[in-house]
Amino acid sequence: MKLEEKLVKDAHVLLHPIRFRILELLKERPLHINAISIAMGMERRLVSYHLGVLEESGFLTSKYEMSEEKKSKGRAIRKCWVTNKVDQVISEIKKGL
């Protein structure tokens, strides 16, 4: 795949309104899916789908850890955070403008 084609594909993933909002939230701090769903006012299932697309594209990474929250203490939760790829792709998009 040519560099330009890859950039267009990455930009398409990155600039989807829901995914972009998720990344903006995660730039502030790592969050788990329930916190993202609540902050965005969206169903967990929809957020989960977009998290999967973002992770598959390399814009975020996640890992499971044990919850310390009162309601879910001791349960494994998936915490997500942004990767450097977000800034790299945005930089490349700006260069092309």
mmCIF file as gemmi writes it, N, C-alpha and C atoms, coordinates in Angstrom:
data_model
loop_
_atom_site.group_PDB
_atom_site.id
_atom_site.type_symbol
_atom_site.label_atom_id
_atom_site.label_alt_id
_atom_site.label_comp_id
_atom_site.label_asym_id
_atom_site.label_entity_id
_atom_site.label_seq_id
_atom_site.pdbx_PDB_ins_code
_atom_site.Cartn_x
_atom_site.Cartn_y
_atom_site.Cartn_z
_atom_site.occupancy
_atom_site.B_iso_or_equiv
_atom_site.pdbx_formal_charge
_atom_site.auth_seq_id
_atom_site.auth_asym_id
_atom_site.pdbx_PDB_model_num
ATOM 1 N N . MET Axp A 1 ? 0.854 -1.18 0 1 0 ? 1 A 1
ATOM 2 C CA . MET Axp A 1 ? 0 0 0 1 0 ? 1 A 1
ATOM 3 C C . MET Axp A 1 ? 0.895 1.238 0 1 0 ? 1 A 1
ATOM 4 N N . LYS Axp A 2 ? 0.576 2.171 -0.874 1 0 ? 2 A 1
ATOM 5 C CA . LYS Axp A 2 ? 1.341 3.407 -0.956 1 0 ? 2 A 1
ATOM 6 C C . LYS Axp A 2 ? 1.133 4.242 0.313 1 0 ? 2 A 1
ATOM 7 N N . LEU Axp A 3 ? 2.11 5.098 0.584 1 0 ? 3 A 1
ATOM 8 C CA . LEU Axp A 3 ? 2.041 5.952 1.765 1 0 ? 3 A 1
ATOM 9 C C . LEU Axp A 3 ? 0.792 6.828 1.749 1 0 ? 3 A 1
ATOM 10 N N . GLU Axp A 4 ? 0.449 7.377 0.582 1 0 ? 4 A 1
ATOM 11 C CA . GLU Axp A 4 ? -0.732 8.247 0.478 1 0 ? 4 A 1
ATOM 12 C C . GLU Axp A 4 ? -2.014 7.469 0.767 1 0 ? 4 A 1
ATOM 13 N N . GLU Axp A 5 ? -2.085 6.231 0.255 1 0 ? 5 A 1
ATOM 14 C CA . GLU Axp A 5 ? -3.265 5.402 0.487 1 0 ? 5 A 1
ATOM 15 C C . GLU Axp A 5 ? -3.408 5.06 1.967 1 0 ? 5 A 1
ATOM 16 N N . LYS Axp A 6 ? -2.282 4.76 2.598 1 0 ? 6 A 1
ATOM 17 C CA . LYS Axp A 6 ? -2.291 4.448 4.033 1 0 ? 6 A 1
ATOM 18 C C . LYS Axp A 6 ? -2.747 5.658 4.835 1 0 ? 6 A 1
ATOM 19 N N . LEU Axp A 7 ? -2.259 6.84 4.457 1 0 ? 7 A 1
ATOM 20 C CA . LEU Axp A 7 ? -2.648 8.062 5.162 1 0 ? 7 A 1
ATOM 21 C C . LEU Axp A 7 ? -4.146 8.328 5.014 1 0 ? 7 A 1
ATOM 22 N N . VAL Axp A 8 ? -4.674 8.124 3.823 1 0 ? 8 A 1
ATOM 23 C CA . VAL Axp A 8 ? -6.116 8.323 3.602 1 0 ? 8 A 1
ATOM 24 C C . VAL Axp A 8 ? -6.916 7.343 4.455 1 0 ? 8 A 1
ATOM 25 N N . LYS Axp A 9 ? -6.472 6.079 4.486 1 0 ? 9 A 1
ATOM 26 C CA . LYS Axp A 9 ? -7.159 5.067 5.302 1 0 ? 9 A 1
ATOM 27 C C . LYS Axp A 9 ? -7.097 5.44 6.783 1 0 ? 9 A 1
ATOM 28 N N . ASP Axp A 10 ? -5.91 5.819 7.265 1 0 ? 10 A 1
ATOM 29 C CA . ASP Axp A 10 ? -5.763 6.219 8.669 1 0 ? 10 A 1
ATOM 30 C C . ASP Axp A 10 ? -6.599 7.452 8.989 1 0 ? 10 A 1
ATOM 31 N N . ALA Axp A 11 ? -6.607 8.425 8.079 1 0 ? 11 A 1
ATOM 32 C CA . ALA Axp A 11 ? -7.39 9.641 8.299 1 0 ? 11 A 1
ATOM 33 C C . ALA Axp A 11 ? -8.88 9.312 8.385 1 0 ? 11 A 1
ATOM 34 N N . HIS Axp A 12 ? -9.319 8.391 7.545 1 0 ? 12 A 1
ATOM 35 C CA . HIS Axp A 12 ? -10.729 7.987 7.558 1 0 ? 12 A 1
ATOM 36 C C . HIS Axp A 12 ? -11.106 7.392 8.924 1 0 ? 12 A 1
ATOM 37 N N . VAL Axp A 13 ? -10.246 6.556 9.456 1 0 ? 13 A 1
ATOM 38 C CA . VAL Axp A 13 ? -10.496 5.944 10.772 1 0 ? 13 A 1
ATOM 39 C C . VAL Axp A 13 ? -10.452 7.012 11.857 1 0 ? 13 A 1
ATOM 40 N N . LEU Axp A 14 ? -9.429 7.83 11.819 1 0 ? 14 A 1
ATOM 41 C CA . LEU Axp A 14 ? -9.187 8.833 12.866 1 0 ? 14 A 1
ATOM 42 C C . LEU Axp A 14 ? -10.266 9.903 12.915 1 0 ? 14 A 1
ATOM 43 N N . LEU Axp A 15 ? -10.744 10.335 11.762 1 0 ? 15 A 1
ATOM 44 C CA . LEU Axp A 15 ? -11.632 11.494 11.718 1 0 ? 15 A 1
ATOM 45 C C . LEU Axp A 15 ? -13.124 11.159 11.779 1 0 ? 15 A 1
ATOM 46 N N . HIS Axp A 16 ? -13.45 9.903 12.01 1 0 ? 16 A 1
ATOM 47 C CA . HIS Axp A 16 ? -14.854 9.551 12.239 1 0 ? 16 A 1
ATOM 48 C C . HIS Axp A 16 ? -15.28 10.269 13.523 1 0 ? 16 A 1
ATOM 49 N N . PRO Axp A 17 ? -16.429 10.948 13.542 1 0 ? 17 A 1
ATOM 50 C CA . PRO Axp A 17 ? -16.811 11.766 14.705 1 0 ? 17 A 1
ATOM 51 C C . PRO Axp A 17 ? -16.798 11.031 16.052 1 0 ? 17 A 1
ATOM 52 N N . ILE Axp A 18 ? -17.308 9.817 16.096 1 0 ? 18 A 1
ATOM 53 C CA . ILE Axp A 18 ? -17.344 9.082 17.366 1 0 ? 18 A 1
ATOM 54 C C . ILE Axp A 18 ? -15.927 8.691 17.785 1 0 ? 18 A 1
ATOM 55 N N . ARG Axp A 19 ? -15.157 8.171 16.835 1 0 ? 19 A 1
ATOM 56 C CA . ARG Axp A 19 ? -13.792 7.76 17.172 1 0 ? 19 A 1
ATOM 57 C C . ARG Axp A 19 ? -12.937 8.948 17.578 1 0 ? 19 A 1
ATOM 58 N N . PHE Axp A 20 ? -13.118 10.072 16.906 1 0 ? 20 A 1
ATOM 59 C CA . PHE Axp A 20 ? -12.362 11.265 17.256 1 0 ? 20 A 1
ATOM 60 C C . PHE Axp A 20 ? -12.694 11.705 18.685 1 0 ? 20 A 1
ATOM 61 N N . ARG Axp A 21 ? -13.971 11.659 19.057 1 0 ? 21 A 1
ATOM 62 C CA . ARG Axp A 21 ? -14.376 12.02 20.428 1 0 ? 21 A 1
ATOM 63 C C . ARG Axp A 21 ? -13.786 11.062 21.455 1 0 ? 21 A 1
ATOM 64 N N . ILE Axp A 22 ? -13.765 9.78 21.119 1 0 ? 22 A 1
ATOM 65 C CA . ILE Axp A 22 ? -13.166 8.792 22.022 1 0 ? 22 A 1
ATOM 66 C C . ILE Axp A 22 ? -11.695 9.129 22.244 1 0 ? 22 A 1
ATOM 67 N N . LEU Axp A 23 ? -10.978 9.407 21.171 1 0 ? 23 A 1
ATOM 68 C CA . LEU Axp A 23 ? -9.554 9.73 21.294 1 0 ? 23 A 1
ATOM 69 C C . LEU Axp A 23 ? -9.327 11.002 22.097 1 0 ? 23 A 1
ATOM 70 N N . GLU Axp A 24 ? -10.191 11.982 21.925 1 0 ? 24 A 1
ATOM 71 C CA . GLU Axp A 24 ? -10.078 13.216 22.707 1 0 ? 24 A 1
ATOM 72 C C . GLU Axp A 24 ? -10.228 12.919 24.202 1 0 ? 24 A 1
ATOM 73 N N . LEU Axp A 25 ? -11.173 12.061 24.55 1 0 ? 25 A 1
ATOM 74 C CA . LEU Axp A 25 ? -11.346 11.666 25.954 1 0 ? 25 A 1
ATOM 75 C C . LEU Axp A 25 ? -10.108 10.939 26.479 1 0 ? 25 A 1
ATOM 76 N N . LEU Axp A 26 ? -9.593 10.031 25.668 1 0 ? 26 A 1
ATOM 77 C CA . LEU Axp A 26 ? -8.459 9.217 26.108 1 0 ? 26 A 1
ATOM 78 C C . LEU Axp A 26 ? -7.15 10.004 26.152 1 0 ? 26 A 1
ATOM 79 N N . LYS Axp A 27 ? -7.081 11.123 25.442 1 0 ? 27 A 1
ATOM 80 C CA . LYS Axp A 27 ? -5.884 11.963 25.525 1 0 ? 27 A 1
ATOM 81 C C . LYS Axp A 27 ? -5.739 12.548 26.924 1 0 ? 27 A 1
ATOM 82 N N . GLU Axp A 28 ? -6.875 12.783 27.59 1 0 ? 28 A 1
ATOM 83 C CA . GLU Axp A 28 ? -6.859 13.34 28.945 1 0 ? 28 A 1
ATOM 84 C C . GLU Axp A 28 ? -6.304 12.331 29.944 1 0 ? 28 A 1
ATOM 85 N N . ARG Axp A 29 ? -6.753 11.069 29.81 1 0 ? 29 A 1
ATOM 86 C CA . ARG Axp A 29 ? -6.268 10.008 30.699 1 0 ? 29 A 1
ATOM 87 C C . ARG Axp A 29 ? -6.826 8.673 30.218 1 0 ? 29 A 1
ATOM 88 N N . PRO Axp A 30 ? -6.158 7.572 30.543 1 0 ? 30 A 1
ATOM 89 C CA . PRO Axp A 30 ? -6.689 6.251 30.177 1 0 ? 30 A 1
ATOM 90 C C . PRO Axp A 30 ? -8.029 6.01 30.873 1 0 ? 30 A 1
ATOM 91 N N . LEU Axp A 31 ? -8.939 5.373 30.172 1 0 ? 31 A 1
ATOM 92 C CA . LEU Axp A 31 ? -10.271 5.079 30.712 1 0 ? 31 A 1
ATOM 93 C C . LEU Axp A 31 ? -10.692 3.676 30.317 1 0 ? 31 A 1
ATOM 94 N N . HIS Axp A 32 ? -11.657 3.143 31.051 1 0 ? 32 A 1
ATOM 95 C CA . HIS Axp A 32 ? -12.233 1.86 30.673 1 0 ? 32 A 1
ATOM 96 C C . HIS Axp A 32 ? -13.523 2.116 29.915 1 0 ? 32 A 1
ATOM 97 N N . ILE Axp A 33 ? -13.997 1.094 29.248 1 0 ? 33 A 1
ATOM 98 C CA . ILE Axp A 33 ? -15.117 1.251 28.322 1 0 ? 33 A 1
ATOM 99 C C . ILE Axp A 33 ? -16.369 1.835 28.983 1 0 ? 33 A 1
ATOM 100 N N . ASN Axp A 34 ? -16.679 1.449 30.211 1 0 ? 34 A 1
ATOM 101 C CA . ASN Axp A 34 ? -17.872 2.002 30.869 1 0 ? 34 A 1
ATOM 102 C C . ASN Axp A 34 ? -17.74 3.498 31.087 1 0 ? 34 A 1
ATOM 103 N N . ALA Axp A 35 ? -16.563 3.957 31.485 1 0 ? 35 A 1
ATOM 104 C CA . ALA Axp A 35 ? -16.352 5.392 31.698 1 0 ? 35 A 1
ATOM 105 C C . ALA Axp A 35 ? -16.478 6.154 30.377 1 0 ? 35 A 1
ATOM 106 N N . ILE Axp A 36 ? -15.967 5.563 29.304 1 0 ? 36 A 1
ATOM 107 C CA . ILE Axp A 36 ? -16.078 6.208 27.989 1 0 ? 36 A 1
ATOM 108 C C . ILE Axp A 36 ? -17.544 6.271 27.576 1 0 ? 36 A 1
ATOM 109 N N . SER Axp A 37 ? -18.268 5.18 27.736 1 0 ? 37 A 1
ATOM 110 C CA . SER Axp A 37 ? -19.696 5.128 27.38 1 0 ? 37 A 1
ATOM 111 C C . SER Axp A 37 ? -20.496 6.181 28.131 1 0 ? 37 A 1
ATOM 112 N N . ILE Axp A 38 ? -20.235 6.292 29.426 1 0 ? 38 A 1
ATOM 113 C CA . ILE Axp A 38 ? -20.95 7.273 30.256 1 0 ? 38 A 1
ATOM 114 C C . ILE Axp A 38 ? -20.603 8.687 29.825 1 0 ? 38 A 1
ATOM 115 N N . ALA Axp A 39 ? -19.316 8.969 29.632 1 0 ? 39 A 1
ATOM 116 C CA . ALA Axp A 39 ? -18.879 10.32 29.254 1 0 ? 39 A 1
ATOM 117 C C . ALA Axp A 39 ? -19.46 10.745 27.904 1 0 ? 39 A 1
ATOM 118 N N . MET Axp A 40 ? -19.63 9.788 27.007 1 0 ? 40 A 1
ATOM 119 C CA . MET Axp A 40 ? -20.136 10.109 25.674 1 0 ? 40 A 1
ATOM 120 C C . MET Axp A 40 ? -21.649 9.982 25.559 1 0 ? 40 A 1
ATOM 121 N N . GLY Axp A 41 ? -22.278 9.374 26.567 1 0 ? 41 A 1
ATOM 122 C CA . GLY Axp A 41 ? -23.723 9.173 26.51 1 0 ? 41 A 1
ATOM 123 C C . GLY Axp A 41 ? -24.117 8.185 25.425 1 0 ? 41 A 1
ATOM 124 N N . MET Axp A 42 ? -23.269 7.161 25.219 1 0 ? 42 A 1
ATOM 125 C CA . MET Axp A 42 ? -23.52 6.175 24.172 1 0 ? 42 A 1
ATOM 126 C C . MET Axp A 42 ? -23.541 4.768 24.752 1 0 ? 42 A 1
ATOM 127 N N . GLU Axp A 43 ? -24.184 3.864 24.009 1 0 ? 43 A 1
ATOM 128 C CA . GLU Axp A 43 ? -24.236 2.47 24.435 1 0 ? 43 A 1
ATOM 129 C C . GLU Axp A 43 ? -22.842 1.86 24.445 1 0 ? 43 A 1
ATOM 130 N N . ARG Axp A 44 ? -22.621 1.019 25.408 1 0 ? 44 A 1
ATOM 131 C CA . ARG Axp A 44 ? -21.331 0.346 25.563 1 0 ? 44 A 1
ATOM 132 C C . ARG Axp A 44 ? -20.963 -0.447 24.305 1 0 ? 44 A 1
ATOM 133 N N . ARG Axp A 45 ? -21.949 -1.076 23.693 1 0 ? 45 A 1
ATOM 134 C CA . ARG Axp A 45 ? -21.732 -1.885 22.493 1 0 ? 45 A 1
ATOM 135 C C . ARG Axp A 45 ? -21.167 -1.037 21.343 1 0 ? 45 A 1
ATOM 136 N N . LEU Axp A 46 ? -21.724 0.162 21.152 1 0 ? 46 A 1
ATOM 137 C CA . LEU Axp A 46 ? -21.266 1.059 20.092 1 0 ? 46 A 1
ATOM 138 C C . LEU Axp A 46 ? -19.845 1.545 20.373 1 0 ? 46 A 1
ATOM 139 N N . VAL Axp A 47 ? -19.593 1.916 21.619 1 0 ? 47 A 1
ATOM 140 C CA . VAL Axp A 47 ? -18.25 2.357 22.012 1 0 ? 47 A 1
ATOM 141 C C . VAL Axp A 47 ? -17.251 1.216 21.819 1 0 ? 47 A 1
ATOM 142 N N . SER Axp A 48 ? -17.636 0.015 22.198 1 0 ? 48 A 1
ATOM 143 C CA . SER Axp A 48 ? -16.763 -1.144 22.055 1 0 ? 48 A 1
ATOM 144 C C . SER Axp A 48 ? -16.375 -1.371 20.592 1 0 ? 48 A 1
ATOM 145 N N . TYR Axp A 49 ? -17.335 -1.234 19.697 1 0 ? 49 A 1
ATOM 146 C CA . TYR Axp A 49 ? -17.056 -1.384 18.268 1 0 ? 49 A 1
ATOM 147 C C . TYR Axp A 49 ? -15.982 -0.389 17.826 1 0 ? 49 A 1
ATOM 148 N N . HIS Axp A 50 ? -16.165 0.876 18.179 1 0 ? 50 A 1
ATOM 149 C CA . HIS Axp A 50 ? -15.223 1.916 17.748 1 0 ? 50 A 1
ATOM 150 C C . HIS Axp A 50 ? -13.859 1.76 18.426 1 0 ? 50 A 1
ATOM 151 N N . LEU Axp A 51 ? -13.842 1.303 19.658 1 0 ? 51 A 1
ATOM 152 C CA . LEU Axp A 51 ? -12.558 1.02 20.311 1 0 ? 51 A 1
ATOM 153 C C . LEU Axp A 51 ? -11.808 -0.069 19.551 1 0 ? 51 A 1
ATOM 154 N N . GLY Axp A 52 ? -12.536 -1.066 19.09 1 0 ? 52 A 1
ATOM 155 C CA . GLY Axp A 52 ? -11.919 -2.142 18.317 1 0 ? 52 A 1
ATOM 156 C C . GLY Axp A 52 ? -11.308 -1.637 17.016 1 0 ? 52 A 1
ATOM 157 N N . VAL Axp A 53 ? -12.027 -0.759 16.318 1 0 ? 53 A 1
ATOM 158 C CA . VAL Axp A 53 ? -11.516 -0.184 15.067 1 0 ? 53 A 1
ATOM 159 C C . VAL Axp A 53 ? -10.257 0.634 15.356 1 0 ? 53 A 1
ATOM 160 N N . LEU Axp A 54 ? -10.297 1.45 16.41 1 0 ? 54 A 1
ATOM 161 C CA . LEU Axp A 54 ? -9.147 2.279 16.759 1 0 ? 54 A 1
ATOM 162 C C . LEU Axp A 54 ? -7.94 1.445 17.157 1 0 ? 54 A 1
ATOM 163 N N . GLU Axp A 55 ? -8.18 0.386 17.91 1 0 ? 55 A 1
ATOM 164 C CA . GLU Axp A 55 ? -7.065 -0.455 18.34 1 0 ? 55 A 1
ATOM 165 C C . GLU Axp A 55 ? -6.486 -1.236 17.16 1 0 ? 55 A 1
ATOM 166 N N . GLU Axp A 56 ? -7.343 -1.747 16.309 1 0 ? 56 A 1
ATOM 167 C CA . GLU Axp A 56 ? -6.886 -2.482 15.128 1 0 ? 56 A 1
ATOM 168 C C . GLU Axp A 56 ? -6.051 -1.58 14.212 1 0 ? 56 A 1
ATOM 169 N N . SER Axp A 57 ? -6.376 -0.299 14.171 1 0 ? 57 A 1
ATOM 170 C CA . SER Axp A 57 ? -5.658 0.66 13.33 1 0 ? 57 A 1
ATOM 171 C C . SER Axp A 57 ? -4.421 1.229 14.006 1 0 ? 57 A 1
ATOM 172 N N . GLY Axp A 58 ? -4.219 0.889 15.28 1 0 ? 58 A 1
ATOM 173 C CA . GLY Axp A 58 ? -3.02 1.332 15.987 1 0 ? 58 A 1
ATOM 174 C C . GLY Axp A 58 ? -3.129 2.684 16.676 1 0 ? 58 A 1
ATOM 175 N N . PHE Axp A 59 ? -4.348 3.243 16.747 1 0 ? 59 A 1
ATOM 176 C CA . PHE Axp A 59 ? -4.524 4.551 17.378 1 0 ? 59 A 1
ATOM 177 C C . PHE Axp A 59 ? -4.659 4.465 18.892 1 0 ? 59 A 1
ATOM 178 N N . LEU Axp A 60 ? -4.989 3.298 19.386 1 0 ? 60 A 1
ATOM 179 C CA . LEU Axp A 60 ? -5.037 3.114 20.83 1 0 ? 60 A 1
ATOM 180 C C . LEU Axp A 60 ? -4.592 1.718 21.181 1 0 ? 60 A 1
ATOM 181 N N . THR Axp A 61 ? -4.287 1.549 22.422 1 0 ? 61 A 1
ATOM 182 C CA . THR Axp A 61 ? -3.921 0.24 22.935 1 0 ? 61 A 1
ATOM 183 C C . THR Axp A 61 ? -4.709 0.032 24.227 1 0 ? 61 A 1
ATOM 184 N N . SER Axp A 62 ? -4.799 -1.208 24.64 1 0 ? 62 A 1
ATOM 185 C CA . SER Axp A 62 ? -5.562 -1.483 25.857 1 0 ? 62 A 1
ATOM 186 C C . SER Axp A 62 ? -4.949 -2.666 26.576 1 0 ? 62 A 1
ATOM 187 N N . LYS Axp A 63 ? -5.324 -2.782 27.837 1 0 ? 63 A 1
ATOM 188 C CA . LYS Axp A 63 ? -4.953 -3.968 28.61 1 0 ? 63 A 1
ATOM 189 C C . LYS Axp A 63 ? -5.998 -4.158 29.696 1 0 ? 63 A 1
ATOM 190 N N . TYR Axp A 64 ? -6.087 -5.383 30.139 1 0 ? 64 A 1
ATOM 191 C CA . TYR Axp A 64 ? -7.023 -5.689 31.225 1 0 ? 64 A 1
ATOM 192 C C . TYR Axp A 64 ? -6.305 -5.52 32.549 1 0 ? 64 A 1
ATOM 193 N N . GLU Axp A 65 ? -7.025 -4.926 33.499 1 0 ? 65 A 1
ATOM 194 C CA . GLU Axp A 65 ? -6.502 -4.808 34.86 1 0 ? 65 A 1
ATOM 195 C C . GLU Axp A 65 ? -7.649 -4.976 35.834 1 0 ? 65 A 1
ATOM 196 N N . MET Axp A 66 ? -7.306 -5.2 37.076 1 0 ? 66 A 1
ATOM 197 C CA . MET Axp A 66 ? -8.335 -5.41 38.095 1 0 ? 66 A 1
ATOM 198 C C . MET Axp A 66 ? -8.916 -4.071 38.532 1 0 ? 66 A 1
ATOM 199 N N . SER Axp A 67 ? -10.216 -4.015 38.605 1 0 ? 67 A 1
ATOM 200 C CA . SER Axp A 67 ? -10.907 -2.793 38.993 1 0 ? 67 A 1
ATOM 201 C C . SER Axp A 67 ? -10.746 -2.531 40.489 1 0 ? 67 A 1
ATOM 202 N N . GLU Axp A 68 ? -10.573 -1.263 40.8 1 0 ? 68 A 1
ATOM 203 C CA . GLU Axp A 68 ? -10.519 -0.834 42.194 1 0 ? 68 A 1
ATOM 204 C C . GLU Axp A 68 ? -11.795 -0.083 42.592 1 0 ? 68 A 1
ATOM 205 N N . GLU Axp A 69 ? -12.702 0.093 41.618 1 0 ? 69 A 1
ATOM 206 C CA . GLU Axp A 69 ? -13.941 0.819 41.885 1 0 ? 69 A 1
ATOM 207 C C . GLU Axp A 69 ? -14.867 -0.022 42.751 1 0 ? 69 A 1
ATOM 208 N N . LYS Axp A 70 ? -15.614 0.658 43.592 1 0 ? 70 A 1
ATOM 209 C CA . LYS Axp A 70 ? -16.477 0.01 44.573 1 0 ? 70 A 1
ATOM 210 C C . LYS Axp A 70 ? -17.437 -1.012 43.933 1 0 ? 70 A 1
ATOM 211 N N . LYS Axp A 71 ? -18.13 -0.595 42.848 1 0 ? 71 A 1
ATOM 212 C CA . LYS Axp A 71 ? -19.138 -1.467 42.238 1 0 ? 71 A 1
ATOM 213 C C . LYS Axp A 71 ? -18.539 -2.673 41.522 1 0 ? 71 A 1
ATOM 214 N N . SER Axp A 72 ? -17.332 -2.533 41.037 1 0 ? 72 A 1
ATOM 215 C CA . SER Axp A 72 ? -16.761 -3.62 40.227 1 0 ? 72 A 1
ATOM 216 C C . SER Axp A 72 ? -15.428 -4.13 40.773 1 0 ? 72 A 1
ATOM 217 N N . LYS Axp A 73 ? -15.184 -3.906 42.054 1 0 ? 73 A 1
ATOM 218 C CA . LYS Axp A 73 ? -13.904 -4.273 42.661 1 0 ? 73 A 1
ATOM 219 C C . LYS Axp A 73 ? -13.575 -5.746 42.424 1 0 ? 73 A 1
ATOM 220 N N . GLY Axp A 74 ? -12.351 -5.969 41.944 1 0 ? 74 A 1
ATOM 221 C CA . GLY Axp A 74 ? -11.889 -7.322 41.713 1 0 ? 74 A 1
ATOM 222 C C . GLY Axp A 74 ? -12.205 -7.885 40.34 1 0 ? 74 A 1
ATOM 223 N N . ARG Axp A 75 ? -13.006 -7.172 39.536 1 0 ? 75 A 1
ATOM 224 C CA . ARG Axp A 75 ? -13.326 -7.63 38.18 1 0 ? 75 A 1
ATOM 225 C C . ARG Axp A 75 ? -12.285 -7.101 37.21 1 0 ? 75 A 1
ATOM 226 N N . ALA Axp A 76 ? -12.034 -7.857 36.159 1 0 ? 76 A 1
ATOM 227 C CA . ALA Axp A 76 ? -11.106 -7.412 35.114 1 0 ? 76 A 1
ATOM 228 C C . ALA Axp A 76 ? -11.811 -6.394 34.224 1 0 ? 76 A 1
ATOM 229 N N . ILE Axp A 77 ? -11.174 -5.249 34.039 1 0 ? 77 A 1
ATOM 230 C CA . ILE Axp A 77 ? -11.713 -4.227 33.144 1 0 ? 77 A 1
ATOM 231 C C . ILE Axp A 77 ? -10.646 -3.882 32.108 1 0 ? 77 A 1
ATOM 232 N N . ARG Axp A 78 ? -11.109 -3.494 30.94 1 0 ? 78 A 1
ATOM 233 C CA . ARG Axp A 78 ? -10.201 -3.148 29.838 1 0 ? 78 A 1
ATOM 234 C C . ARG Axp A 78 ? -9.968 -1.643 29.846 1 0 ? 78 A 1
ATOM 235 N N . LYS Axp A 79 ? -8.756 -1.244 30.14 1 0 ? 79 A 1
ATOM 236 C CA . LYS Axp A 79 ? -8.396 0.171 30.154 1 0 ? 79 A 1
ATOM 237 C C . LYS Axp A 79 ? -7.709 0.516 28.843 1 0 ? 79 A 1
ATOM 238 N N . CYS Axp A 80 ? -8.067 1.66 28.251 1 0 ? 80 A 1
ATOM 239 C CA . CYS Axp A 80 ? -7.567 2.062 26.939 1 0 ? 80 A 1
ATOM 240 C C . CYS Axp A 80 ? -6.819 3.383 27.041 1 0 ? 80 A 1
ATOM 241 N N . TRP Axp A 81 ? -5.814 3.547 26.178 1 0 ? 81 A 1
ATOM 242 C CA . TRP Axp A 81 ? -5.117 4.822 26.077 1 0 ? 81 A 1
ATOM 243 C C . TRP Axp A 81 ? -4.63 5.026 24.649 1 0 ? 81 A 1
ATOM 244 N N . VAL Axp A 82 ? -4.354 6.292 24.313 1 0 ? 82 A 1
ATOM 245 C CA . VAL Axp A 82 ? -3.967 6.711 22.971 1 0 ? 82 A 1
ATOM 246 C C . VAL Axp A 82 ? -2.495 6.379 22.715 1 0 ? 82 A 1
ATOM 247 N N . THR Axp A 83 ? -2.191 6.033 21.464 1 0 ? 83 A 1
ATOM 248 C CA . THR Axp A 83 ? -0.801 5.799 21.061 1 0 ? 83 A 1
ATOM 249 C C . THR Axp A 83 ? -0.261 7.042 20.347 1 0 ? 83 A 1
ATOM 250 N N . ASN Axp A 84 ? 1.028 7.03 20.056 1 0 ? 84 A 1
ATOM 251 C CA . ASN Axp A 84 ? 1.669 8.145 19.346 1 0 ? 84 A 1
ATOM 252 C C . ASN Axp A 84 ? 1.188 8.266 17.907 1 0 ? 84 A 1
ATOM 253 N N . LYS Axp A 85 ? 0.578 7.224 17.387 1 0 ? 85 A 1
ATOM 254 C CA . LYS Axp A 85 ? 0.143 7.246 15.996 1 0 ? 85 A 1
ATOM 255 C C . LYS Axp A 85 ? -0.85 8.372 15.724 1 0 ? 85 A 1
ATOM 256 N N . VAL Axp A 86 ? -1.647 8.732 16.708 1 0 ? 86 A 1
ATOM 257 C CA . VAL Axp A 86 ? -2.628 9.815 16.528 1 0 ? 86 A 1
ATOM 258 C C . VAL Axp A 86 ? -1.91 11.092 16.108 1 0 ? 86 A 1
ATOM 259 N N . ASP Axp A 87 ? -0.92 11.502 16.877 1 0 ? 87 A 1
ATOM 260 C CA . ASP Axp A 87 ? -0.188 12.733 16.572 1 0 ? 87 A 1
ATOM 261 C C . ASP Axp A 87 ? 0.577 12.616 15.257 1 0 ? 87 A 1
ATOM 262 N N . GLN Axp A 88 ? 1.11 11.436 14.961 1 0 ? 88 A 1
ATOM 263 C CA . GLN Axp A 88 ? 1.857 11.236 13.718 1 0 ? 88 A 1
ATOM 264 C C . GLN Axp A 88 ? 0.95 11.416 12.503 1 0 ? 88 A 1
ATOM 265 N N . VAL Axp A 89 ? -0.227 10.824 12.539 1 0 ? 89 A 1
ATOM 266 C CA . VAL Axp A 89 ? -1.148 10.929 11.406 1 0 ? 89 A 1
ATOM 267 C C . VAL Axp A 89 ? -1.656 12.358 11.266 1 0 ? 89 A 1
ATOM 268 N N . ILE Axp A 90 ? -1.992 13.007 12.36 1 0 ? 90 A 1
ATOM 269 C CA . ILE Axp A 90 ? -2.446 14.402 12.288 1 0 ? 90 A 1
ATOM 270 C C . ILE Axp A 90 ? -1.352 15.282 11.692 1 0 ? 90 A 1
ATOM 271 N N . SER Axp A 91 ? -0.114 15.051 12.083 1 0 ? 91 A 1
ATOM 272 C CA . SER Axp A 91 ? 1.015 15.805 11.54 1 0 ? 91 A 1
ATOM 273 C C . SER Axp A 91 ? 1.14 15.59 10.027 1 0 ? 91 A 1
ATOM 274 N N . GLU Axp A 92 ? 0.999 14.349 9.588 1 0 ? 92 A 1
ATOM 275 C CA . GLU Axp A 92 ? 1.093 14.05 8.156 1 0 ? 92 A 1
ATOM 276 C C . GLU Axp A 92 ? -0.059 14.697 7.381 1 0 ? 92 A 1
ATOM 277 N N . ILE Axp A 93 ? -1.242 14.705 7.976 1 0 ? 93 A 1
ATOM 278 C CA . ILE Axp A 93 ? -2.394 15.34 7.314 1 0 ? 93 A 1
ATOM 279 C C . ILE Axp A 93 ? -2.128 16.831 7.156 1 0 ? 93 A 1
ATOM 280 N N . LYS Axp A 94 ? -1.618 17.47 8.196 1 0 ? 94 A 1
ATOM 281 C CA . LYS Axp A 94 ? -1.324 18.909 8.129 1 0 ? 94 A 1
ATOM 282 C C . LYS Axp A 94 ? -0.273 19.232 7.079 1 0 ? 94 A 1
ATOM 283 N N . LYS Axp A 95 ? 0.722 18.365 6.928 1 0 ? 95 A 1
ATOM 284 C CA . LYS Axp A 95 ? 1.771 18.573 5.913 1 0 ? 95 A 1
ATOM 285 C C . LYS Axp A 95 ? 1.168 18.582 4.509 1 0 ? 95 A 1
ATOM 286 N N . GLY Axp A 96 ? 0.154 17.75 4.321 1 0 ? 96 A 1
ATOM 287 C CA . GLY Axp A 96 ? -0.469 17.639 3.005 1 0 ? 96 A 1
ATOM 288 C C . GLY Axp A 96 ? -1.416 18.757 2.658 1 0 ? 96 A 1
ATOM 289 N N . LEU Axp A 97 ? -1.752 19.596 3.622 1 0 ? 97 A 1
ATOM 290 C CA . LEU Axp A 97 ? -2.708 20.693 3.354 1 0 ? 97 A 1
ATOM 291 C C . LEU Axp A 97 ? -2.051 21.887 2.721 1 0 ? 97 A 1
